[in-house]
Amino acid sequence: MAPLSVALGKFATRHPGPRTQRSGSSRTPATLPLVTTQPAFTPPPNARAYSLDTSRGAFAVVDHPVAPGVEVRGTALLLPGFTGSKEDFTLMQEPLAARGYRTIAVDGRGQHESDGPEDDESAYARGELARDVLAQAEALGARDTPLHLFGHSLGGQIARAAVLIDHTPFRSLTLMASGPAQISDSQQQRVKLLRDALAVMTMAETWEAIRAMGPPEEVGGPAKGIGGQDLLRRRWMGTKPAQLLATGRQLTTEPDRVDELAALPLPFHVLSGASDDTWPVPVLDDMAARLKARRTIIPGAEHSPNADQPLPTAEAVADFWDSVRETESDEGSDA
């Protein structure tokens, strides 16, 4: 497996100067032929893909209703990680529906099928992305019926920022493979290489350079997903470079805000795989203790339990949401 620096160097030699034109890279037939060998990402059975209109613009979502004949137990908003998309939750949505939970998986601003500026990184500041989440929750009726909020990796840190602005639209917060502060040193190096690549290469060239190093990690390369390479490439090409640059920087500089989070009156769940190079498991254990959170470790999973072990992950998430519902019922009966 070639190091990423070698793969990037091969392309950078052909493109020694800063890239000044993004449009020639990723959205013209000359450089990105239409992929016809595999179907496009499709939502799970019974789910609906649509554009969710909010006060801050439209966002692409996959909305999976509760399974027929099952008692409705709640609604959840699912936020994907760095280089990821709403499709990362496909294998979890049906089992969650069977447990009584409607789930809405969303592409954040500039991710996959949600629009955003190509070059303006300020549009992807952490506060902006957090307010997008609050707008999404409001559009889903959270002011009347609060939602469960679920974030994977970067999505967890965006979710945290959202509840720190306003926790009232939410019933709980689940952080999956999402740590207390910046990512590990090894992953920071990967993100730096990705940022350096995007400064001199097109999105298409960066994709090829990342693939040359072998199977990509979730940080610093295209997130593990449910599709083949053609589908993952299409998702990569749909993501805005400024979104990757801004959120990549955030992952390497995020401060520890766990004490602020712990002060909120929300139930917390920290879930991860049995190993994780982005935020090591002991770091996540410590964060869970500080939050007094439920802690779940999924055997056989790494940084993406949703893809590695979707059924046990969905069961653990539904169990937590059920416990929140039971606590709410107990508190209501005591009132």
N, C-alpha and C positions, 0 to 999 in steps of 0.2 A: 504494500500500500504506500503510494508516494505521499510524502508530507505535503500539506496544503501549500506551504511556502514555495515548494518546487513547482507545483501545479500552477500557482499564481504567477510565479516568475516566468514560466513559459509563455503565458499570455501577455504579461506586462512588457516583455521584450518587444513584442509586436505593437504595443500601445504605450510608448514611453511617456507621453504627455497626458495631462489631465483630460478627462472626457468632457467635451463641451456640448455634446448633442445626445440626449437620451432617446429621442424619438426614433432615431435610426436603429435602435438596438432591439426593441422588443415588440413593436407593434406594427411592423410592416411585413407584407408577405415575402419580401425578398430575404429577410433574415429570420423570420419565424413562420415556416410553412404550417398550414393548418394540419392539426393532428387528426388522422382519420382511422388509426389502427385500433383505438379503444374508445368506448363511449365516454361522454363527459361524466364528471361526478354526478351521481344521482342521489337524491335523498332516500332515507330508509322507507320501507313500505309504510303507508298511511301518513307519512310526513309531507309537508308542503314547503317548497322553497319560494320565497317572495321577498320583496323589498319592504322593509319596515320603515314607514315614515315617522320621523321624530322632529322635535323642535330644533335639532342640530343637523338635519339632513337625513338621507335615506341610508339604510344599512341592509346588506344581504343577510338573510337568515334562513335557517331550516327549522321549522316549527313542527314538533311531533306531539300530537294530542295524546291524551290518556287512552289506553287500550279500551275497546268496546266492552261494556259490562263490568268495568273495574271502577271502584269508588275513586273519585277525584280527591287526591290528597295534597296537591300543591302544584306550583309552577316554578320553573327554574330558568335562569339565564346563564348560559355557558360561554365563557370567554377563552379563546384559543391562545397558544403561546407564540413565541417569536418564530417567524417564517411559517406559522401554521395557518389554519383556517377552520371554519365551522364544521367542515367535513371530518375533522379529527374526532368528533364525538359520535359519528354515525353508528358505530358498533355498540355504543352505550344507550342510545336514545330509545330503542325498542324495549330492552329490558327495564329501563326506567318507566316507560309507558305502562308496562305490565304491572308495575308496582304502584301505579296511580299518579304518576308525575308527568305533567306536560313539560317539555323542555324546548327552549328556543336557543339554538346555537347561532352565534353571530360572527360575521367577519367585521373586525374593527375597521376604523377609518384607514383606508389605504391597503387593507388586506384583501387579497384574492378578488372577490366580486364587489366589495364596497369601494366606492370612489374616494379619492383624496388627491391632494397636490402631488405632482411628480417630484418636485425639487425643493419645496418649502418645508424644511424640517420643523419650523415653529408650529405648524399645524398638528404635529404629533407630540408636542410637549406632554408630559405626564398629566398635568392638570386638564388639558384639552381632552385627552383620551378618557380620563375619569368622568368628565362631564358628559361625554358621549354615552357612557354606561348609564349614568343617571337619566339621560334623555331616553335611552332605550327602555329602561325600566318604567319610566312614566308612560311611554307609548303603549306598554303592555299592561297598563292598569295597576301599577304597583302602589300608587297612592291609596287605592281602595283595598287592594289585596296584595300585601307585600310578597316579594319573590325570594326564593333561595338564590344566592349568587355563588357561582362556581368559576374559578379561574385556574387555568393550567399555566405554570411557569410564568412567563411575562404576563399572561392574562391574570394570574393571581396577584401580581403586584399592581396591575391596573385596577383590579377589583378592590384591593386594599385602599388605594388612593380614593376610589369612589366612595366607599363607606366612611372614610375619614372626613370627606366633605359632607356627606349626609347618609346616615345609616338607616333612616326611617323607612325607605322603600323596601327594606330587605328583612327576611326572617332569619337568615343564617348566612355564614360565609364559609365556603370550602376552598382551601388552598391545596391544589394538587401539584406536587413537585415544584413548589414555589417557595423560596426561602425568605429569610428576614432582611437581607440586604443584597449587596452585589454578588454576582456569580463567582464561582471558583476561579483561581488564577489561570488554570489550564483553559477554561472556557473563555475567560477574558482575552486570552491570546487568540483564540479562534475568532472571536468577534472582531478584534482589531484587524486580523487578516482579511476578514470579510469587508470591513469598512475600507481598508486600503485597496482591495480589489475593486470595489464599487467606485472608487475615485478615478480609476483609469480604464475600467472595462465596462462594457455593456452588460445588461442583466443576462443576456444569452451566454456571453463569454464567461461570466462569473459562474453560471450554472455548470458549464462544462468543466471549469477549473475545480469546482467543489466535487463534482462527480469523479474526477481523476484521482482524488485522494482515497476513494473507497466509500463504503456506506456512510452517509452523513449523520452527524449528531443533530439533536434538535437545536442546539445553540451553535451558530456559526455556519449552518448549512440548512438545506430544506428539511423541515420537520418530518419525522416519521408519519406517514399517512396510510390510508387504506388503499390507495390507488397504485398503479404501476408507475414506472418512471415517466412515461409520457404525460400522465395525469398530474404527477407532482411537478413536472416541468411547467405545465400550463398554469398551475397555481403560482409557482415562483414568478413566472412572467407577468401574472396579473397583479402582483404585489408592487407597490410604488417604492422606488429606491429611497426616497426621503423617509418613508416609514421605517425601512430597515436601518438606515443610518441613525435616525433619532432614537428608536427603541433599543438598538444595539448599544448606543452610548448609555442609555438609562440603565441597562442591565449591568454595566460595568461601574456605575457610580451610585447606584441606589443606596440611600442611607437606611439604617436600621430604624424602623418605625413600629416595632412590635409593642413597645410600652404604650404608645398612643392607641394602637389597635386594641390592646387588652383592656383599655379603659372604657370601651364601648359596650353597651348592653346587648351584645349579640352572641349567639352560640357559634363556636368555631370548630372546624374540622381540618386537621392537617393530614393529608393522604400522600403516600409516595410509594414507589417501588422498593424492592429490597436493596437496591443499589442505585446510586445517582451521582454522576460526576459533576453535575451542574451546581447542586447544593448537596453536599454529602449528607447521608442519612442522620448522623449524629447532630448536625446543624439543625435539621428539621425536627429531630426529637427535642432539642433544647427550645426551639421556637414554640412547639406545641405545649411544652411545660409552662413557658412564660405566658401563653395565652389561656392556660387551663382548658385546652382544646381536646376534643376527641382525637386520638392518634390511630391511624390505620396504615399498616405496611402490607402491600400486596406481594405475596411470593411470586417469583418468576417474572417480575416486572422491573423495569429500570426507570428512565426519566419520563416515559410516556405510558403509564399504566392503562390509559384509555385504549391504546393500540396493542400493548403487550398482553394484557389480561382484561379485556373489556367486561366480561361477565362478572368476575369477582369485584371489579372496580365499581360497576353499576350497583351491585348488591350492597357494597359497603356504603356507597353514597346514599342509597335509598334507606338503609338502616339508620343512618344519621338523620336524614330528613324526617323519618318516622319518629325518632326520639325527640326531635324539636316539636313535632306536632303533639306528642304525648305530654311534653312539658307545658306547652301552651294550654292544653286541655286541663291539666292539673291546676295551673295558675288561675284559669278561668273559673274553675269550680270552687276555688278558695276565695275568690273575690266576693 
